Amino acid sequence: MKDKLSPFLILLAAILWGTTGTTQAFAPETAHPIAIGATRLAVGGLFLIVVVLIIGKFDFKNWPIKTTILASLSMALYQPLFFSAVSITGVAVGTVVAIGSAPILSGIIEWLYLKVRPSKVWWCSTFLSILGCLMLFSNKESVNVDPFGILMALGAGLSFAGYTLISRTLVEKHSSISVVAIVFTLSAIWLSPLLFIFDMSWIMSLQGVGVSLQLGIMATGIAYLLFARGLKNVSSSTAVTLALAEPLTAALLGVFLLEETLNITSWIGIFLLLLGIGILMWTPKKSDSENEIMLAQKE
């Protein structure tokens, strides 16, 4: 039963991530996107640490320090790389390259690292989802392809793919909540200098507090906890493809809450995204790729 629920947990995590853009739209004007990203990790890490202390789930026995540091660095790097890419090359191009490259990079890393070739179902689903993502953002703005911005976006995609693969190895031997609590607390520490660089006065307002709590607790703490639990029974490449539900959620929230409009191409993109994710969700669990992963881990 848990195996069947795992893809839905990852999908729910992606939906929570998709609320990030809408939440940021309600942030005070003085809030810099990178400062919001750093605050998000700080609040999320603190929230998870408190939850772990309350339920008594801390267990440092045989804890892999190097792996944990790599996971935390991957998540910490993702925040400034993504926000920098968006600011340099635009929201549409930056988002599509960062989020769209993550599944492909994850599949390549999984192929090289675990010696496992992603399944045909994964390739089909990922192709449809990325194509849908491209079409979804086609009407957002005029295309501004800045080479440095593209490089930053690819770095963000690689960081998220790396975080997913590394976290999967951690949650196999340790409780999900302990993993995300430690990883996100470390990530917040790596990014803490940013809190002294940018103007943080906005966080003292009622609006700033609300945005920080929503992003930190719901879109980070709870979302990544769900993601980590799902990773126990889902391959990293599959998880990253399912995470493409994030831009889908963001687009729909923009339409219904921020009164944004989508053209016919974007609606077709939404359909393709839903189709790609649906194929991955309702394919029999024991795909060739995931069976091979299990064999590789046993060897």
LINHU-V483097 format. One record per residue. RES is the residue in three letters. PHI is phi in whole degrees, 0 to 359 (NA if undefined). D_CENTER is the distance of its C-alpha to the mean C-alpha in Angstrom with 1 decimal. Layout:
res->{RES/RES}
phi->{PHI/PHI}
d_center->{D_CENTER/D_CENTER}
//
This chain:
res->{MET/LYS/ASP/LYS/LEU/SER/PRO/PHE/LEU/ILE/LEU/LEU/ALA/ALA/ILE/LEU/TRP/GLY/THR/THR/GLY/THR/THR/GLN/ALA/PHE/ALA/PRO/GLU/THR/ALA/HIS/PRO/ILE/ALA/ILE/GLY/ALA/THR/ARG/LEU/ALA/VAL/GLY/GLY/LEU/PHE/LEU/ILE/VAL/VAL/VAL/LEU/ILE/ILE/GLY/LYS/PHE/ASP/PHE/LYS/ASN/TRP/PRO/ILE/LYS/THR/THR/ILE/LEU/ALA/SER/LEU/SER/MET/ALA/LEU/TYR/GLN/PRO/LEU/PHE/PHE/SER/ALA/VAL/SER/ILE/THR/GLY/VAL/ALA/VAL/GLY/THR/VAL/VAL/ALA/ILE/GLY/SER/ALA/PRO/ILE/LEU/SER/GLY/ILE/ILE/GLU/TRP/LEU/TYR/LEU/LYS/VAL/ARG/PRO/SER/LYS/VAL/TRP/TRP/CYS/SER/THR/PHE/LEU/SER/ILE/LEU/GLY/CYS/LEU/MET/LEU/PHE/SER/ASN/LYS/GLU/SER/VAL/ASN/VAL/ASP/PRO/PHE/GLY/ILE/LEU/MET/ALA/LEU/GLY/ALA/GLY/LEU/SER/PHE/ALA/GLY/TYR/THR/LEU/ILE/SER/ARG/THR/LEU/VAL/GLU/LYS/HIS/SER/SER/ILE/SER/VAL/VAL/ALA/ILE/VAL/PHE/THR/LEU/SER/ALA/ILE/TRP/LEU/SER/PRO/LEU/LEU/PHE/ILE/PHE/ASP/MET/SER/TRP/ILE/MET/SER/LEU/GLN/GLY/VAL/GLY/VAL/SER/LEU/GLN/LEU/GLY/ILE/MET/ALA/THR/GLY/ILE/ALA/TYR/LEU/LEU/PHE/ALA/ARG/GLY/LEU/LYS/ASN/VAL/SER/SER/SER/THR/ALA/VAL/THR/LEU/ALA/LEU/ALA/GLU/PRO/LEU/THR/ALA/ALA/LEU/LEU/GLY/VAL/PHE/LEU/LEU/GLU/GLU/THR/LEU/ASN/ILE/THR/SER/TRP/ILE/GLY/ILE/PHE/LEU/LEU/LEU/LEU/GLY/ILE/GLY/ILE/LEU/MET/TRP/THR/PRO/LYS/LYS/SER/ASP/SER/GLU/ASN/GLU/ILE/MET/LEU/ALA/GLN/LYS/GLU}
phi->{NA/297/300/290/280/305/299/290/296/293/297/295/299/296/296/295/298/294/278/300/299/295/297/298/295/263/287/303/299/279/281/283/306/291/294/296/298/293/296/303/292/297/294/297/296/297/301/293/298/298/298/297/295/293/270/67/261/290/214/265/294/56/284/283/294/298/296/296/296/298/296/291/294/299/290/295/292/301/300/292/296/294/293/292/298/296/288/275/251/98/297/298/295/299/292/298/293/294/285/289/281/302/297/295/296/296/296/293/298/298/296/284/280/263/58/239/274/303/290/297/298/297/299/296/297/294/299/297/293/292/299/297/296/299/291/299/267/295/255/287/191/292/288/232/269/263/307/292/296/297/297/296/295/296/296/294/297/294/298/292/297/295/301/296/296/292/297/297/289/287/287/288/241/226/295/302/291/294/298/292/296/290/298/285/294/296/300/296/295/300/267/304/302/296/292/261/271/264/292/249/298/298/288/277/280/299/296/296/296/299/296/298/292/297/291/286/276/281/279/237/303/291/299/286/293/298/298/295/295/294/295/297/234/229/295/297/295/295/299/291/293/298/293/291/291/299/295/298/297/300/294/292/295/298/290/274/251/254/58/280/242/238/274/298/297/294/292/295/299/298/299/294/298/298/296/298/293/298/301/289/288/253/278/313/306/279/287/304/298/286/296/293/297/298/296/297/287/282/285}
d_center->{24.5/21.5/20.6/20.8/18.6/15.7/14.3/14.8/13.0/9.7/10.7/11.5/8.2/6.8/10.1/9.8/6.8/9.3/11.9/10.8/12.9/15.8/15.9/16.1/18.9/20.9/20.5/23.9/24.7/25.1/21.5/20.0/16.3/15.9/17.9/15.7/12.6/14.9/16.3/13.0/12.5/16.3/16.6/13.8/15.4/18.8/18.1/16.9/19.9/22.3/21.2/21.7/25.1/26.2/25.7/26.8/24.1/24.2/25.5/25.7/28.0/27.2/23.9/22.5/22.4/21.6/18.6/17.3/17.9/16.1/12.9/13.3/14.3/11.3/9.0/11.9/12.4/9.0/10.1/13.7/13.1/10.9/13.3/16.2/15.5/15.4/18.6/20.4/19.9/19.0/16.3/16.9/17.2/14.5/11.8/13.3/13.7/10.3/8.3/11.5/12.2/9.3/10.9/14.2/13.7/12.3/15.4/17.6/16.6/17.1/20.4/21.6/20.6/21.3/23.9/22.5/22.5/19.9/21.8/23.3/21.5/18.1/19.5/20.8/17.8/15.5/18.4/18.8/15.2/15.0/18.5/17.7/14.9/17.6/20.2/18.2/17.9/21.4/23.2/21.2/23.3/25.5/23.9/23.9/23.1/23.3/23.2/21.8/19.1/18.2/18.3/15.9/13.4/13.9/13.5/10.0/9.3/11.3/9.8/6.3/8.8/11.0/9.1/8.5/12.2/13.5/12.1/13.7/17.0/16.8/16.4/19.3/21.7/20.6/19.5/15.9/16.5/18.4/15.7/12.9/15.8/17.1/14.1/12.9/16.6/17.0/14.1/15.8/19.1/18.1/17.2/20.1/22.5/20.7/21.8/25.3/25.0/23.8/25.8/24.5/27.3/25.2/23.6/27.2/27.5/27.0/24.5/22.6/22.6/21.4/18.4/17.6/18.0/15.9/12.9/13.6/14.7/13.1/9.7/9.1/11.9/12.4/8.9/7.9/11.6/11.4/8.6/11.0/13.9/13.0/12.5/16.2/17.4/15.0/14.8/11.8/12.5/12.8/9.6/7.6/10.2/9.9/6.4/8.6/10.0/7.9/10.4/13.1/12.8/12.9/15.9/17.7/17.4/18.8/21.6/22.6/22.1/22.4/25.0/23.3/24.9/23.7/26.1/27.0/24.9/21.7/22.8/23.4/19.8/18.6/21.0/19.9/16.2/17.6/19.9/17.5/15.2/18.6/20.1/17.4/17.6/21.4/22.3/24.2/22.1/24.0/23.2/24.9/21.8/20.8/24.5/24.8/21.9/23.8/26.9/25.5/24.4/27.8/29.7}
//
